[in-house]
Amino acid sequence: MNSLKPRINLEVLLVFSVTLLGLFGDPFTPSADSFHTVRWVDDGDTIVLADGRRVRYTAINTPEVAHEGRPAERFGPEAKASNRKLVHEKKVRLEFDREKYDQYGRVLAYVFLQDGTFVNAELAKGGYAYYVFRRPNTKYNPLLLRLQREAMAKGVGMWGGFADQKGPYLGNRHSRRFHQMTCSFGKATSRKHLTTFKTKYDAFWAGYSPCKRCFRHGQ
């Protein structure tokens, strides 16, 4: 009689598991409710969902489009067009890292299509976006940097005919930003975090991104 107990317990557990699966769905498969329709595309790295949330793709950046009287940066319109082609009026799933909002209240997310396409990665792969290191959202950093380097090596997207300028440039090992020599933020970098790059290309290859204060509009 006692020998039947393990079998009975296993059968009960199986029935219980199947019941839960029917009620709540497979926890490893995104449900239909986890996908959201993209209503609008702001630019290469920002979208607006049907529920009104503005989503900023985390860990990448794309050149700016024309806005507020400022001209578009080189490859800004192309980056927006690529992003629009990928996601506009399609359903996407948001995957979050440790920090979920930026200073402007936008949602920070890794964005996936229903077929599993990783949008952040596709933009980096095509040379429409560059990798941006920003703590604490570092989950896909190795992948995004690798895809950027592959795009750079192939000369695709913004890396095709990349107008490099010889430096040197100041790099901050902590923030992974690079600066012009005259930038006050670059000059304030502590000696233990300070490094230099001969060209902007070298800085991008190393996984550094440009300081937004001293590199304005793709300088």
FIVO-611664 format. One record per residue: x, y, z of N, C-alpha, C, CB in turn; residue in one letter. Coordinates in steps of 0.05 Angstrom, whole numbers, plus 5000, padded with zeros to 4 digits. Each point is the difference from the previous one (the first is absolute). Glycine has a CB too. Layout:
REM FIVO-611664
XYZXYZXYZXYZA...
//
This chain:
REM FIVO-611664
501749765000498350245000501750255000496449755024M505850254993501750235001501450064974500649905048N499949884936501550034975498450164980502349575008S495150464996498350164981500150305005497149604997L503950485027499950285007501750184982499349855047K503250074946501550174982498750044973504149845023P494649944967498750024974497650185002501549544988R496950435033497750175004500850295002497649625023I504550444993500950275003500950124974501449895046N499949964937500950094974497750074982504149735004L493850094997497650054984498650255009499549514992E500350535034498750245010501550254992498349745039V504450254962501750224993499750074970503249885036L496649914947499750044972497350144993502949594992L495050315021497350124996500050295009497949555006V503450505017500150275010501550194981499849825047F502450084942501750164982498550064974504149805019S494550004971498450054975497850205005501049534985V497750455038497950195007501150295001497649645026T504750394987501250275002500850104972501749895046L499349934937500750084973497650104985503849675001L493950195003497650094987499050265009498949534994G501550525032499050265012501850234993498049745037L504650224965501950224998501750004975500150015049F499949774936501649994976502949915006497150354979G504449595000502849925003501650245009499549654964D501850345059501550235011502450074982498549875045P502449954938502350054983499350104972502449655026F495050374968499150094974498450265005499849534981T500950695005498650255004497049974992504250264992P494049845025497249994993499350224981499049795045S498650204944499150214981499950275014497449664975A502050345051499850245015502650155004496149805023D506150054973502750125004501050154975501049645033S497450364945500850144976498350254997501349564978F500050655011498850264998500450114972500750095049H497350044940500150114973501550265000495749784988T506150254993501550254997498450204983504449755003V494850475009498350204987501650204984496749945037R505750124973501650224988502949955004496350335009W505349764972502949985001501250295001500049554975V501250525047501150275003502650034983498150035046D503649784957502650004986501249725000500850495014D501849494984501249744998500049835025502750194966G496949945057500149855025497850055020504850014994D493050124997497850075017497349954986502950345024T495349524990497449944989497850085020502049624972I495550395018497750055017498149764996500550514998V498649375024498249784999497150094999503349725025L494950104968497250074998498950095027499549674963A501750245059499050085027501250275008499549525012D502050614971501150275006502850005011495450135007G505749655000502750005012502150054978498449685035R503550494972502250054982502349835009498550484991R502649364991502149805006502650084987496549645004V505650375012502750064991501649745000499850485017R501249444960501649764998502550035018498349904953Y502149925065502350025019502549884987496849985039T505550134969502649914993500950064971499349645033A499150514952500850094974499250294996499549544982I501750594998499250274993500150034969501750195045N496549964944500150054971500450304995497049604992T504050474984500350284994497350155001503949894971P496250365036497550165003498750074974501950185042E495449834958498650114977499650305005497649554992V501550594987499550295003497850055021501550074952A499050115066498050065020500750275014499049515007H499050635002500350255014501850194985499349765043E500450254931501650194984502849914994497250355019G503649414991502749904996500049814976501150065049R501049944935500149824977500549715009501750384972P497649445011500549715006503049955000495649874981A505349945036502749904999500349814976500550065050E502049904942500549814978498949735008504150254986R494349634997498849745002497649995020504449814988F494850425022497750015017497449924986502250365025G497249754952497549924985500049714993499750464982P502749435010500149724992499549825024503350124964E497849965060499549845024497150005007504650115016A494050124982497250015006498449824980500550475018K500249544957498649844979500449715006500750364966A501749565042500549725006498349905024504750054981S495350125039498449945024497049984994503550235028N495649964956497150004992499349744984500150504999R501749434983499549754984499949765018502350214962K499349785059500149785019497549985017504950035000L494150205011498149985022497350144995503949975029V495950214953497650174998497549824995502750384983H495349675035497449854999500349705004498350364970E504049575041500449715007499949975030502849934959K496949825050499949955028502849935011495349834995K505450295027502649965012499849925029501950344968V500149535041500349935029502350165012498149534991R501450575033502150155014501349835021497550424992L505249585007501549865020501650215016500449574972E499450425054501250215017502649905013495450195008F506250014998502549955015499550125028503050004958D499150075056499750095027498850285002503949725013R496750464968498950275000497950014978504350205017E493249874991497849984981499150274988498549615026K502550614985499350264989502450184998495449965020Y504650224961502250204998499150265013501849794958D500050415041499450255013497750164988504750025012Q494449904965497750134986497449845004503250194967Y496949605049497649845005499449794979498350395024G503549584956499649804980500749725010501050344965R497549475025500649725008502649914986495049905006V506849985009502549894989499649704996502850355023L497649554953499449724994501649894978495450085016A504949654985500949854977497449914986504449845022Y495550214952497449964986500249764981499150505003V498949334998499949764983497449984984502949775034F497350154941497749954984498849725007501950294963L495849655027498749755005501549764990495750244999Q505949814979501649774989502749975015497850084956D502650085065502449985016502250194992498949535006G500750624973502150204991500550205022498549944952T504150095055500950185020500650274986501949625030F496350574974500150254985502650165006495050014999V505750025026502450145007502449894985498150105046N502049644954502349864987499950034970500149675037A497650324951499750034971501050284991496149685000E503450525015500950274993503050035002495650185016L505549695005503050005003501249844977499650055050A499249734944501149824979500050144972498349615026K499750554969499850144974501650264999495649794995G505750285027501550255000498250255003503449774972G494250195038498250225005500250115028496949814966Y504450045052500250085028502849935010495049945007A505950205013502549925013499449935029502750304970Y499049535040499749895027500650225021501349544984Y497150475037500450195022500149855027497750374973V504649665040500249885027498750185020504449774988F493850125028498850165021499149825022498550344967R502849685056499149855023497350095009504849935014R493549904997500549715006498949824978499850115048P499450004929498849844978502249894982495850285002N505249485006502349894986499649724989502850285029T494749634972499449724994501049904972496150055029K503550124951500849924973502450154989495249904992Y506450225026502350154991501949854982499650255042N501349504966501949864982498949954972501749785041P495750154957498849954974499950264983497249635020L501950594992499750254985502750114991495850095026L506249894991502750094992501149824978500850185046L498849564955500949824979498750074974500849645034R496650414966498650064975500950274989496049745016L504550455002501050264990502749964986497650245038Q504249614975502649954988499849864973502049985046R496249844951499649864975499050204979498949575024E499350614983499050214982502250194992495549965020A506250114999502350184995501949864980499650215045M501049544960501949854983498949984971501749755040A495750224957498849974974499550284987497849575015K502350645001499450264989497250054992504650004984G493549885031497250034994498750235015499749514990V498150605000498650215014501750245004497349655023G502650465001501550245007503049974998496350135029M504649624971502949944999501050004972499649735041W498750284939500850024972500850294994497049624987G505550435006500950274995500150165026498249984954G502449895068500150135026502150224999498549585024F500650674981501950234999501550025026496950244968A505249615034501650005025501750255002500049505001D500650585023501850225005502149925021496350334989Q506149745005502249935018499750175026503049884961K497649995061499950125026502550155007496849655014G504150305010498949795018497450085013504649855008P494049945003497650045015500349885027497349994958Y501450145061500149905028497949805005501850445015L498949344998498049795006499849965030500949784957G496750175053499549945028499449715003498350475008N503449385005499749715003497549935016504949944996R494350245022497749945017497450044985502750145040H497050084947497450064986500049894972499650415027S502749524962500449914972499050214980499449535016R501250724990499550224982502750114990495650125023R504449994953502450134991499450304994501849574981F500250605022499650294999502150134982498049985046H501350264945502050164987501950115021496750134964Q505749935028502150095019499250255015503449804970M494950365019499250255013497649975018501850244961T497049525040497549965016500650015030498149724963C500550445051500450035029499449745015498950484997S499249364993499449745012502249804995495150094995F506049924981502349834995502450065016498349954954G502350315049502350095015499749955030500850344966K496749635043499549945028500249715008497050395000A503549444980500349715005502449945017497849904956T501849935065502249945018502149844985496950005039S505650014970502249874987499649704998503050375016R495849515005499749714999498049914979501249995048K497050194944498049934980500650114972496749995037H505550174961500650134975501549834980500150425026L499049594949501449874978499850184976499149535018T502350414961499950174976499749824975502950355022T496049774958499649864974501150184978495949755017F505350134963501150154977497850104982504249735003K493750124994497850074982497349945013502949924960T494950195029497449935010499349714994498650484993K502349434984499649724993501149815021500150134951Y502349935059501349835020498350005026504550114981D494450135025498350025025497549834997501850465008A496849564969497649844995500749715001498150374972F504149555016500849714999500449905029502150074955W498950095062500549925028497549995017504550204995A493249894993497549995015499450265015500749525005G500650704987499450265011498150154981504650025023Y493850154989498150164984500650305005496449645002S502950534979500750295002498550155021501149984953P500350205061498750185019498150184985504149995030C493450034980498050154986500450305003496849635008K504950455011500450295005502150114981498749935047R503449914948502250114983499849914971502950025041C495549774954499549924972497150064994503649635002F495950594986497250084994499549964971500050345037R497849524957499149954973502149874983497050395004H504249405007501849834984502750124994496049814981G504850395035502750124996502249805002498250435018Q
//
